[in-house]
Amino acid sequence: MTSTGKHCKATRKDGQPCSGWAGASGYCFAHDPLLATERKAARSKGGRARHGRRISQQGSNEPVTVATISDVIHLLARAINDALALENSIARARCLGYLAGAVCKALEVGDLEARITALEERQRWA
């Protein structure tokens, strides 16, 4: 489709004129009645491309027990590895940032737990 250098002559659902570039028919790809079949095929292709994405199962498929801070850190590490296997995106970056913060918090709690255990042990022998 070649562009005529003009905007589409269709009107959007909100009543405003379409700002898409018009092809030879005077309509953009989204509004050209002759391209309805191509639009449908493009939507279908896009849906199939998104639907088939999965995180690869490189790690263990075994269920994770979350009973200790160490278990939580192990689970977060697996989640980080899964996220790193995803396509680079804003959502992936946000996920990694959130998981990194959760790991920091878990490490902090683990350190406090170890210190409290040491104090209790010391108190028991005193």
Residue pairs with C-beta under 8 A, 6 or more apart in sequence:
1 23
1 24
1 29
1 35
2 23
2 24
3 21
3 22
3 23
4 21
4 22
4 23
4 24
4 26
5 21
6 21
6 22
6 26
7 17
7 18
7 19
7 20
7 21
7 22
7 28
8 17
8 18
8 19
8 20
8 21
8 22
8 26
8 27
8 28
8 30
8 31
9 17
9 18
9 22
9 26
9 27
10 17
10 18
10 27
10 28
10 30
10 31
11 17
11 18
12 18
18 28
18 30
18 31
20 28
20 29
20 30
20 31
21 28
22 28
23 29
23 32
25 32
25 34
27 33
27 35
29 35
29 38
29 39
30 39
53 87
55 82
55 85
55 86
56 85
58 81
58 85
59 78
59 81
59 82
64 71
64 74
64 75
64 78
65 71
66 72
66 75
69 106
69 109
69 110
69 113
70 110
72 106
73 103
73 106
73 107
73 110
76 99
76 102
76 103
76 106
77 103
79 99
80 96
80 99
80 100
80 103
83 92
83 95
83 96
83 99
84 96
86 92
